[in-house]
Amino acid sequence: MSFITFGEILMRLSTPHHQTFEQAQAFDIHYGGAEMNVAIGLSGLGIDTAMVTALPNNDIGDNIIQHLRRYNVNADKVKSASGRLGLYFTESGYAQRANRLIYDRQMSVFSQLNPDEYEVESILKAHEWFHITGITAALNDALFEFLKKAVKIAKTLGLFVSCDLNFRDALWDFQTARRKMSELLYDVDLIFGYEPLSLPGEDGKDLKDGLDRMANIEDIRPFLTKIHQTYNINYIAFTQRKIFNHKRNRLQGFLSTPNQLEQTETIEVDILDRLGTGDAFSVGIIYGIMKQWDLKDTVQFGINNMVYKHNVIGDYSYANLEKINTSIESNKDINR
C-alpha cells in the first residue's frame, strides 16, 4: 500500500547533555515534523511513502530532500522557494526538571506556501493512504482550507484518510481547534486522539468537558461511541501517559472501532528522547491496519513501536518489524 502525507518539516536544535538553554554553547541538529516522522517510520517497515512539503531553495533545503531520500521517502513533490526553514529548540529535562520547547517557525517557506499550486488529484491518485495532522491545519486559513479540499478529493478517489488531531496551543486556541478540526473529520477514516473535536451537548457545552485524560476506559467508551456515530469514523487510536518523572513514564494504547475496543497492558518505559513517540504510535497503528491485522495486534504494535522510539535519539525511528519486536521481547526477558 502506498502512503502520502502533507506537512511542514522543521529543524530541531537541542541542547546537549541535558544542558539548559542558558548553559548551551552549541546545539545538536535533527530534522522533524509530525508528518515526516510518520512517513519515515512507515518506510522503515517497508511501506512506499511520499512527502509533500515546501522547503527553502538553498543548501539546507537540498539537504532535507537528500535526508528524505536517504530514508526512501519519495520527495518528487517537494516545492522549493525563497525563504526560511522553521525551527524549534528543545531543552531535555532531567528528573524533576521539565523539558522545554521554543518554536521559531513564523514566516517559514511552508507557512507562506500557496497550496493551490498543488494539483491535488494528480498527486493523490497514485497512492492509497493520505495522512494529515492538526498542526498543518493550525498554521493558517489557506492551509486549513487546502486540507479540507484534499481530504474530500482523497475520499472521492478511494484513499484511506488518517488524521492526527495533534493540538498545539502555540498555534491556536483550543476552542478554535475543536471547531475547525471537526470540519475535517467527516472525510477521515482514522483519527489519533479524541481532542480537539466537537461533541456539543444540549446545553451547548462539549460533552467531553471535564473528562480526565487518564480516565478509566469505561468512562471514555461512551464518548468514543458518540464520535464514531457523529463523524462516521472507523478507527480512533489514542494513548494514555502517566509521568513519574521526565525520564520514566507509563504508557497504554487504545484502539476503537464502532463495534470493538482493544487496549494494551500498561508498560513502563525509560526515556532517551520523547519527541516523536506519538508519531511512532501512529506508525504502528497505520501499519497494522494496512496489513489487516486484528485490533489487538494492531494496538499492541502501535505501543511497541512507541516504546521503541523512546529509546532512539531524534524525531523519528527508522526500524523494521524484526528490530522493533526483538527489542521489545528482549526487554521483557530482562524484566522477568
HUURHU-V514403 format. One record per pair of residues at least 24 apart in sequence whose C-alpha atoms are under 6 Angstrom apart, sorted by the first residue. I is the first residue (numbers start at 0). GAP is how many residues later the second one is. D is the distance in whole Angstrom. If there is no record, write none. Layout:
# HUURHU-V514403
I;GAP;D  I;GAP;D
This chain:
# HUURHU-V514403
1;46;5  1;47;6  1;125;5  1;126;5  2;46;5  2;124;6  2;126;5  3;45;6  3;46;5  3;47;6  3;126;5  4;46;5  4;125;6  4;126;5  5;46;5  5;47;6  6;28;6  6;46;6  6;129;6  7;45;6  8;24;5  9;76;5  9;77;5  10;76;5  11;75;6  11;76;5  11;77;6  12;76;5  13;75;6  13;76;5  13;77;6  14;76;5  17;74;5  19;71;6  31;283;5  36;279;5  37;241;6  37;245;6  40;276;6  40;277;5  41;241;6  43;274;5  43;275;5  43;276;5  44;275;5  48;24;5  49;24;4  50;24;6  51;25;5  51;26;5  52;25;5  53;24;6  53;25;5  53;26;6  53;56;5  54;25;5  54;54;6  55;24;5  55;25;5  55;26;6  55;27;5  55;28;6  56;24;5  56;25;6  82;26;5  83;24;5  83;25;6  93;152;6  94;150;6  94;151;6  95;149;6  127;31;5  128;30;5  128;31;5  128;32;6  129;31;5  130;30;6  130;31;5  130;32;6  131;31;5  132;30;5  132;31;5  132;32;6  133;31;5  133;32;5  137;33;6  147;36;6  160;27;5  160;28;5  161;26;6  161;27;6  161;28;5  161;29;6  162;28;5  163;27;6  163;28;5  185;45;5  188;44;5  188;45;5  189;45;5  189;46;6  190;45;5  191;44;6  191;45;5  191;46;6  192;45;5  227;30;6  246;24;5  252;50;6  254;44;6  261;34;6  263;36;6  270;39;5  270;40;6  271;38;6  271;39;5  272;37;5  272;40;5  273;36;5  274;40;5  275;39;5  275;40;6  276;29;5  276;32;6  279;25;6  279;26;5  280;24;6  280;25;5
